[in-house]
Structures are given as structure tokens and as C-alpha cells.
Amino acid sequence: MADLNRSLSGLTEQEALEFHSQFKTTFSAFVVIAVLAHVLVWAWKPWF
């Protein structure tokens, strides 16, 4: 019988919260690195 505490993804609420927390951290790091890369390229060769 299906576990009623699981969502469509198969994760419990606690597992989903842990995943979301890690996702936010890694996504934020990716955005910071991407912004830094764009600033460095713009300093090297401005496109405006």
C-alpha cells in the first residue's frame, strides 16, 4: 500500500525540504559564479 506521507516525487516533506535547501545553495553559487564571469568578461572586452 502506498505511503500517505510521500508526495508525487516520492519524497517525504522532510526530504523535500532538505533537497530544496541544498538546491537553493547550489543555485545561488551558480548565479554568483555566472555574474562574476560576466563581469570579468565585460572588464576584458566591453560589449557596450
C-alpha positions as CSV (number, residue, x, y, z in Angstrom):
1,M,0.0,0.0,0.0
2,A,1.2,3.5,-0.8
3,D,2.8,5.6,2.0
4,L,0.5,8.5,2.5
5,N,3.3,10.8,3.8
6,R,5.0,10.8,0.4
7,S,4.3,13.3,-2.5
8,L,4.2,12.6,-6.2
9,S,8.0,12.9,-6.3
10,G,8.4,10.1,-3.8
11,L,9.9,12.4,-1.2
12,T,8.7,12.9,2.3
13,E,8.2,16.5,3.4
14,Q,11.4,16.5,5.3
15,E,13.4,15.1,2.4
16,A,11.8,17.7,0.1
17,L,12.8,20.5,2.5
18,E,16.4,19.2,2.6
19,F,16.5,18.9,-1.2
20,H,15.1,22.5,-1.6
21,S,17.7,23.9,0.9
22,Q,20.6,22.3,-1.0
23,F,19.1,23.4,-4.3
24,K,18.9,27.0,-3.2
25,T,22.5,26.9,-2.0
26,T,23.9,25.4,-5.2
27,F,21.7,27.6,-7.4
28,S,22.9,30.7,-5.6
29,A,26.5,29.7,-6.0
30,F,25.9,29.1,-9.7
31,V,24.4,32.6,-10.1
32,V,27.3,34.2,-8.3
33,I,29.8,32.4,-10.4
34,A,27.9,33.3,-13.6
35,V,27.7,37.0,-12.6
36,L,31.4,37.1,-11.8
37,A,32.2,35.5,-15.1
38,H,30.1,38.1,-17.0
39,V,31.7,41.0,-15.0
40,L,35.2,39.7,-15.8
41,V,34.5,39.2,-19.5
42,W,32.9,42.7,-19.6
43,A,36.0,44.2,-18.0
44,W,38.2,42.4,-20.6
45,K,36.1,43.2,-23.6
46,P,33.1,45.6,-23.0
47,W,30.2,44.8,-25.3
48,F,28.6,48.2,-24.9
